[in-house]
Amino acid sequence: MSHKAGFVSIVGKPNVGKSTLMNALVGEKMAIITPKAQTTRHRILGIVNGSNHQIVFSDTPGVIKPVYGMQKSMMKFVSGSLVDADIVLFVTDINEKYDETEVIERLKDIVSPIAVIVNKIDESSEVAVKKKIDYWQELLNPAAIFAVSALHDHNVSAVMQFILDHLPEHPAYYDKEALTDRPERFFVSEIIREKILKLYDKEIPYSTEVIITAFKDEPSIVRISAEIIVERESQKNIIIGKGGSMLKKVGTYARLDMEDFLQKKVFLELFVKVIADWRNSKNYLKRFGYED
C-alpha cells in the first residue's frame, strides 16, 4: 500500500478561527485560542498520523499589514508556510466583510490545491452561507469550498477527507509518534500567553512575550520559571496588579492548564521584566524565535 504525506498550510486574516480549525483537525489543542485578534505569533505544526498517511498541519499568524518588526517576522512565517504547502486551507468566516486583499495577494501564485473554509456558519443563515460560497467561487475558483463550524466540529470531517484525497505520495516527514515539531517548553509559554490575552485589555497582551527560563522535569513535579517581557514600566505594573493580584491570577490559571497538559504537578514562578521596544529589536526578535 502506498504512503501519503504532505504539508497543509492554514492561512487567513486574524480572528477567523484558524487555530480552532487546526485543533479540530489535529484532535489536540496545539494552538492557543482567544477572542482577540493576532493570537497566533509563530508557525506551529500539528502532525496527524494514519497507517498509510501523515498530514503536517501548519497554523500561521493571521495575515495583516505589519507595523512592528515582530509583525514583519510573523508574516515571513506565513510566506514560508505557503512555499512549503502541498495543500492550502484558506480560512475566512461568515462575518468577514470581503476585506481579504492581503491574503488573496499571497494566494495568487500558489499552484497547490486551495480549499476555502467558510467558518462560524453556526452564526448565520443558509442564505448568507450560500452567498458567501458563491462569492469565493467566483473570486478564487478554488479546488473546493467548505462551510464549517470548527468550534462545533461541523463539517470538519469533509475538510479532512479533501486533504486525504489531495495528499501526495511521499514517505512520512516526521516520526510516526510525533504530534508537533515544538518542545513542551514552547506550549508552556503559550499557555501563559493565552492567560495574558484573556485577562488583560488593550495593548498589554500585544506588548508581552513569555520566555521560559527554567524547566526542570523531576519525578513527581515539573518546576517552571518564566519571564513575562513588557515594553514599559507602566505595563509591568498592570501585569503585576495591586499587591501582585493579577500576576497571581495568571500563574494560577496557567499552572492548572500546564498540569493538564503535562499530566504532572507543576510548580510555577513568574517574573516580569521590561525590555523597551523589544518588538522592533532584531536581537530580541531573534532571541525570542521570530527570526532565524
SEPADREN-749902 format. One line per field, with one value per residue (C-alpha): residue in three letters; x, y, z negated. Coordinates in nm, 3 decimals. Layout:
! residues N
code <- [ALA:...]
X <- [X:...]
Y <- [Y:...]
Z <- [Z:...]
***
This chain:
! residues 292
code <- [MET:SER:HIS:LYS:ALA:GLY:PHE:VAL:SER:ILE:VAL:GLY:LYS:PRO:ASN:VAL:GLY:LYS:SER:THR:LEU:MET:ASN:ALA:LEU:VAL:GLY:GLU:LYS:MET:ALA:ILE:ILE:THR:PRO:LYS:ALA:GLN:THR:THR:ARG:HIS:ARG:ILE:LEU:GLY:ILE:VAL:ASN:GLY:SER:ASN:HIS:GLN:ILE:VAL:PHE:SER:ASP:THR:PRO:GLY:VAL:ILE:LYS:PRO:VAL:TYR:GLY:MET:GLN:LYS:SER:MET:MET:LYS:PHE:VAL:SER:GLY:SER:LEU:VAL:ASP:ALA:ASP:ILE:VAL:LEU:PHE:VAL:THR:ASP:ILE:ASN:GLU:LYS:TYR:ASP:GLU:THR:GLU:VAL:ILE:GLU:ARG:LEU:LYS:ASP:ILE:VAL:SER:PRO:ILE:ALA:VAL:ILE:VAL:ASN:LYS:ILE:ASP:GLU:SER:SER:GLU:VAL:ALA:VAL:LYS:LYS:LYS:ILE:ASP:TYR:TRP:GLN:GLU:LEU:LEU:ASN:PRO:ALA:ALA:ILE:PHE:ALA:VAL:SER:ALA:LEU:HIS:ASP:HIS:ASN:VAL:SER:ALA:VAL:MET:GLN:PHE:ILE:LEU:ASP:HIS:LEU:PRO:GLU:HIS:PRO:ALA:TYR:TYR:ASP:LYS:GLU:ALA:LEU:THR:ASP:ARG:PRO:GLU:ARG:PHE:PHE:VAL:SER:GLU:ILE:ILE:ARG:GLU:LYS:ILE:LEU:LYS:LEU:TYR:ASP:LYS:GLU:ILE:PRO:TYR:SER:THR:GLU:VAL:ILE:ILE:THR:ALA:PHE:LYS:ASP:GLU:PRO:SER:ILE:VAL:ARG:ILE:SER:ALA:GLU:ILE:ILE:VAL:GLU:ARG:GLU:SER:GLN:LYS:ASN:ILE:ILE:ILE:GLY:LYS:GLY:GLY:SER:MET:LEU:LYS:LYS:VAL:GLY:THR:TYR:ALA:ARG:LEU:ASP:MET:GLU:ASP:PHE:LEU:GLN:LYS:LYS:VAL:PHE:LEU:GLU:LEU:PHE:VAL:LYS:VAL:ILE:ALA:ASP:TRP:ARG:ASN:SER:LYS:ASN:TYR:LEU:LYS:ARG:PHE:GLY:TYR:GLU:ASP]
X <- [0.000:0.139:0.207:0.093:0.243:0.227:0.220:-0.114:-0.093:-0.380:-0.396:-0.639:-0.689:-0.683:-0.986:-1.145:-1.092:-0.780:-0.645:-0.983:-0.987:-0.627:-0.709:-1.023:-0.831:-0.540:-0.764:-0.531:-0.502:-0.196:-0.270:-0.398:-0.742:-0.876:-1.137:-0.858:-0.700:-0.335:-0.331:-0.101:0.250:0.454:0.419:0.302:0.300:0.040:0.101:-0.170:-0.056:-0.257:-0.148:-0.071:-0.058:0.097:-0.055:0.162:-0.068:0.085:-0.106:0.027:-0.030:-0.329:-0.234:-0.202:-0.015:0.286:0.375:0.632:0.944:0.776:0.477:0.709:0.866:0.518:0.432:0.754:0.617:0.305:0.511:0.732:0.427:0.276:0.601:0.612:0.242:0.110:-0.244:-0.365:-0.668:-0.775:-0.995:-1.245:-1.563:-1.928:-1.888:-1.595:-1.667:-1.473:-1.171:-0.926:-0.685:-0.379:-0.447:-0.559:-0.238:-0.045:-0.260:-0.233:0.083:0.002:-0.012:-0.110:-0.482:-0.662:-0.975:-1.172:-1.308:-1.605:-1.602:-1.853:-2.160:-2.348:-2.373:-2.561:-2.847:-2.833:-2.890:-2.587:-2.373:-2.471:-2.398:-2.054:-1.977:-2.082:-1.860:-1.547:-1.623:-1.626:-1.329:-1.082:-1.227:-1.067:-1.046:-1.323:-1.525:-1.642:-1.892:-1.790:-1.820:-1.478:-1.591:-1.877:-1.684:-1.943:-1.822:-1.458:-1.452:-1.527:-1.223:-1.013:-1.135:-1.041:-0.690:-0.655:-0.773:-0.512:-0.210:0.086:0.254:0.556:0.724:0.649:0.840:0.834:0.846:0.508:0.476:0.529:0.238:0.427:0.772:0.761:0.903:0.696:0.861:0.701:0.350:0.405:0.498:0.191:-0.033:0.095:0.049:-0.307:-0.391:-0.243:-0.453:-0.766:-0.705:-0.570:-0.711:-0.597:-0.228:-0.098:-0.125:0.039:0.335:0.419:0.639:0.680:1.021:1.069:1.392:1.386:1.208:1.307:1.119:1.157:0.998:0.693:0.684:0.783:0.946:0.899:1.025:0.908:0.964:0.683:0.850:0.681:0.792:0.724:0.733:0.363:0.281:0.483:0.268:-0.052:0.071:0.160:-0.158:-0.231:-0.032:0.060:-0.307:-0.312:0.017:-0.106:-0.423:-0.219:0.001:-0.292:-0.482:-0.165:-0.047:-0.380:-0.360:0.006:-0.075:-0.345:-0.105:0.199:-0.005:0.207:0.215:0.364:0.545:0.536:0.728:0.652:0.866:0.801:1.082:1.087:1.269:1.193:1.065:1.156:0.911:1.139:1.473:1.643:1.843:1.543:1.326:1.600:1.633:1.257:1.230:1.085:1.400:1.629]
Y <- [0.000:0.343:0.602:0.964:1.262:1.636:1.985:2.163:2.539:2.707:3.079:3.367:3.702:3.730:3.616:3.385:3.071:2.926:2.788:2.636:2.460:2.340:2.195:2.027:1.869:1.754:1.639:1.804:2.156:2.270:2.640:2.885:3.027:3.359:3.603:3.857:3.902:3.808:3.532:3.311:3.454:3.158:2.885:2.580:2.232:1.974:1.622:1.364:1.007:0.726:0.378:0.499:0.877:1.168:1.517:1.804:2.098:2.442:2.709:3.055:3.408:3.594:3.791:4.164:4.470:4.461:4.764:4.628:4.425:4.135:4.150:4.151:3.832:3.686:3.748:3.568:3.259:3.285:3.314:3.019:2.808:2.877:2.793:2.451:2.373:2.073:2.190:2.533:2.587:2.949:3.023:3.307:3.338:3.418:3.763:3.879:4.186:4.055:4.264:3.986:4.166:4.091:3.716:3.691:3.863:3.580:3.309:3.432:3.240:2.920:2.612:2.370:2.290:2.557:2.492:2.788:2.726:2.947:2.919:3.011:2.919:2.847:3.228:3.273:3.176:2.931:3.220:3.410:3.094:3.030:3.394:3.364:3.038:3.189:3.492:3.283:3.051:3.344:3.527:3.242:2.940:2.709:2.329:2.316:2.533:2.406:2.572:2.468:2.544:2.445:2.520:2.268:2.024:2.067:1.953:1.929:1.563:1.674:1.904:1.613:1.393:1.665:1.672:1.292:1.292:1.553:1.437:1.345:1.005:1.050:0.883:1.035:1.356:1.308:1.019:0.843:0.913:1.289:1.528:1.853:1.994:2.211:2.119:2.119:2.448:2.623:2.508:2.600:2.956:2.968:2.866:3.167:3.396:3.270:3.371:3.718:3.757:3.661:3.860:4.193:4.459:4.692:4.695:4.490:4.140:4.255:4.414:4.096:3.797:3.493:3.330:3.003:3.048:2.711:2.381:2.103:1.778:1.592:1.252:1.395:1.761:1.995:2.318:2.604:2.963:3.216:3.582:3.796:4.061:4.402:4.725:4.985:5.017:5.114:4.783:4.594:4.749:4.648:4.289:4.257:4.426:4.562:4.363:4.112:4.009:3.994:3.808:3.557:3.505:3.445:3.196:3.005:2.963:2.882:2.623:2.436:2.415:2.310:2.027:1.910:1.938:1.778:1.528:1.616:1.851:2.190:2.450:2.778:3.100:3.415:3.728:4.048:4.224:4.547:4.548:4.876:4.840:4.468:4.419:4.626:4.488:4.244:4.093:4.025:3.904:3.654:3.550:3.509:3.288:3.533:3.549:3.273]
Z <- [0.000:0.096:-0.172:-0.150:-0.333:-0.289:-0.438:-0.481:-0.537:-0.724:-0.637:-0.679:-0.845:-1.225:-1.423:-1.164:-1.375:-1.210:-1.538:-1.629:-1.291:-1.337:-1.680:-1.543:-1.251:-1.470:-1.756:-2.011:-2.148:-1.956:-1.921:-2.180:-2.120:-2.246:-2.113:-2.047:-1.705:-1.638:-1.898:-1.689:-1.653:-1.534:-1.278:-1.474:-1.324:-1.423:-1.292:-1.219:-1.154:-0.996:-0.893:-0.540:-0.571:-0.759:-0.748:-0.871:-0.950:-0.972:-1.167:-1.093:-1.226:-1.082:-0.771:-0.847:-0.719:-0.953:-1.166:-1.413:-1.334:-1.516:-1.280:-0.976:-1.111:-1.168:-0.800:-0.699:-0.879:-0.659:-0.338:-0.437:-0.512:-0.168:0.011:-0.160:-0.123:0.070:-0.017:-0.134:-0.357:-0.328:-0.630:-0.620:-0.820:-0.768:-0.927:-0.711:-0.501:-0.200:-0.300:-0.219:0.015:-0.199:-0.192:0.171:0.286:0.118:0.278:0.639:0.728:0.536:0.759:0.480:0.437:0.233:0.028:-0.106:-0.455:-0.546:-0.925:-1.201:-0.991:-1.316:-1.346:-1.019:-0.786:-0.493:-0.251:-0.387:-0.370:-0.006:0.083:-0.074:0.108:0.444:0.379:0.315:0.605:0.844:0.693:0.634:0.814:0.553:0.565:0.300:0.061:-0.279:-0.512:-0.864:-1.233:-1.366:-1.722:-1.697:-1.474:-1.196:-0.851:-0.970:-0.859:-0.499:-0.511:-0.638:-0.351:-0.098:-0.247:-0.231:0.132:0.231:0.029:0.250:0.225:0.000:-0.300:-0.643:-0.718:-1.097:-1.340:-1.348:-1.722:-1.679:-1.739:-1.674:-1.599:-1.912:-2.256:-2.576:-2.681:-2.381:-2.473:-2.837:-2.732:-2.505:-2.797:-2.996:-2.694:-2.649:-3.007:-2.947:-2.632:-2.825:-3.144:-3.017:-2.784:-2.510:-2.418:-2.713:-2.558:-2.234:-2.411:-2.602:-2.531:-2.755:-2.799:-2.987:-3.183:-3.366:-3.301:-3.541:-3.498:-3.828:-3.912:-4.090:-3.978:-3.695:-3.817:-3.572:-3.583:-3.326:-3.246:-3.110:-2.894:-2.854:-2.686:-2.958:-3.337:-3.338:-3.164:-3.424:-3.698:-3.517:-3.465:-3.835:-3.960:-4.307:-4.560:-4.287:-4.244:-3.861:-3.828:-4.086:-3.878:-3.559:-3.748:-3.900:-3.572:-3.376:-3.630:-3.615:-3.234:-3.249:-3.489:-3.249:-2.952:-3.120:-3.326:-3.628:-3.926:-3.835:-4.046:-3.852:-3.920:-3.718:-3.689:-3.491:-3.303:-3.099:-2.763:-2.583:-2.225:-2.202:-1.914:-1.688:-1.810:-1.570:-1.857:-2.079:-1.790:-1.710:-2.075:-2.109:-1.799:-1.545:-1.330:-1.208]
***
